[in-house]
């Protein structure tokens, strides 16, 4: 059991270190920051690394239309070596933050917002996030 715990801990540390080494930008706890799809960011506190890996669903109600449901956007983020789903309602209400190793990570916004009749280029997605100490 101790060996399993050690291996799991080592994998998490190496995953976080890899994300931090390959950071495209650095952010500060409590400040908002943006990541483009595929980008990685590392906290100046050296405790949190995040990579924006995918938009897994975008069902937000497009501008200039009327919808019964506001929809939502779901993203995939690797945080300290583990994959998490962060989502946001189409009404722009943030979902509860993800708790990771004593920090909370919250998705605040994803752009571009859908427009009726226009297809979003996946490479153009940008996520706005905030990381806070718990």
C-alpha positions in Angstrom: 0.0 0.0 0.0 2.9 2.4 0.8 4.4 1.6 -2.6 1.2 2.5 -4.4 0.8 5.7 -2.5 4.5 6.6 -3.3 4.1 5.8 -7.0 0.8 7.8 -7.2 2.4 10.8 -5.4 5.5 10.7 -7.7 3.3 10.6 -10.8 1.3 13.7 -9.6 4.5 15.6 -8.8 6.1 14.7 -12.1 2.9 15.7 -13.9 2.7 19.0 -12.2 6.4 19.7 -12.8 6.1 18.9 -16.5 3.1 21.3 -16.8 5.0 24.0 -14.9 8.2 23.5 -17.0 6.3 23.8 -20.3 4.2 26.9 -19.2 3.3 29.3 -21.9 2.5 31.9 -19.2 2.7 32.5 -15.5 -0.2 33.6 -13.2 -0.5 34.8 -9.6 -3.0 33.4 -7.1 -6.2 35.4 -6.9 -5.6 37.1 -10.3 -7.6 36.1 -13.4 -5.6 34.9 -16.4 -6.4 33.5 -19.9 -5.2 30.3 -21.6 -5.7 29.5 -25.3 -6.6 26.0 -26.2 -3.4 23.9 -25.9 -1.6 26.4 -23.7 -0.3 25.7 -20.2 0.1 28.1 -17.3 2.0 27.9 -14.1 1.5 29.7 -10.8 4.2 32.0 -9.6 3.7 30.2 -6.2 5.1 27.1 -7.9 2.3 24.9 -6.6 -0.2 24.8 -9.5 0.1 24.0 -13.2 -2.8 24.0 -15.6 -3.1 23.1 -19.3 -6.2 23.8 -21.4 -6.5 20.6 -23.4 -10.0 20.5 -24.9 -13.5 21.9 -25.3 -15.5 18.7 -24.9 -18.9 20.3 -25.4 -20.3 23.7 -26.4 -24.0 23.8 -26.3 -24.3 27.5 -25.3 -27.3 29.3 -26.8 -25.9 31.3 -29.8 -26.3 35.1 -29.9 -29.2 36.4 -31.9 -31.3 33.3 -31.2 -33.9 32.3 -28.6 -33.3 29.0 -26.8 -35.3 27.0 -24.3 -32.1 26.1 -22.4 -29.0 28.4 -22.0 -26.7 25.4 -22.6 -23.2 25.1 -21.2 -19.6 24.7 -22.2 -17.4 21.9 -20.9 -13.6 22.0 -20.9 -10.9 19.6 -20.1 -7.9 20.9 -18.1 -4.9 19.1 -16.8 -4.2 20.5 -13.3 -1.1 19.2 -11.5 -1.0 16.1 -13.8 -4.7 15.1 -13.4 -7.5 15.8 -15.9 -10.5 17.7 -14.7 -13.7 18.8 -16.4 -14.4 22.5 -15.8 -17.7 23.9 -17.1 -19.7 27.1 -17.4 -23.4 27.6 -18.0 -24.6 29.3 -21.1 -26.0 32.0 -18.8 -22.3 32.7 -17.9 -22.8 31.5 -14.3 -19.6 29.8 -13.2 -19.8 26.3 -11.9 -18.3 25.6 -8.5 -14.5 25.6 -8.5 -12.5 22.4 -8.7 -10.5 21.8 -5.5 -6.9 20.6 -6.1 -4.3 20.1 -3.5 -5.4 23.1 -1.3 -6.3 25.4 -4.2 -9.5 26.2 -6.0 -9.5 26.5 -9.8 -12.6 28.1 -11.4 -13.5 28.6 -15.0 -14.9 32.1 -15.4 -15.4 32.6 -19.1 -14.8 30.9 -22.5 -14.6 32.8 -25.7 -15.6 33.1 -28.5 -19.3 32.9 -27.6 -21.3 31.1 -30.3 -23.1 33.2 -32.9 -26.1 31.8 -34.9 -24.9 30.4 -38.3 -21.2 30.7 -37.5 -18.9 27.8 -36.7 -16.2 28.3 -34.0 -12.7 27.3 -35.0 -11.5 25.1 -32.0 -8.1 26.8 -32.1 -9.8 30.1 -31.2 -11.1 29.1 -27.8 -9.7 31.1 -24.8 -10.5 30.2 -21.2 -10.5 32.8 -18.4 -9.6 31.2 -15.0 -8.8 32.1 -11.5 -6.8 30.1 -8.9 -7.1 30.8 -5.2 -5.7 29.2 -2.1 -8.4 27.4 -0.1 
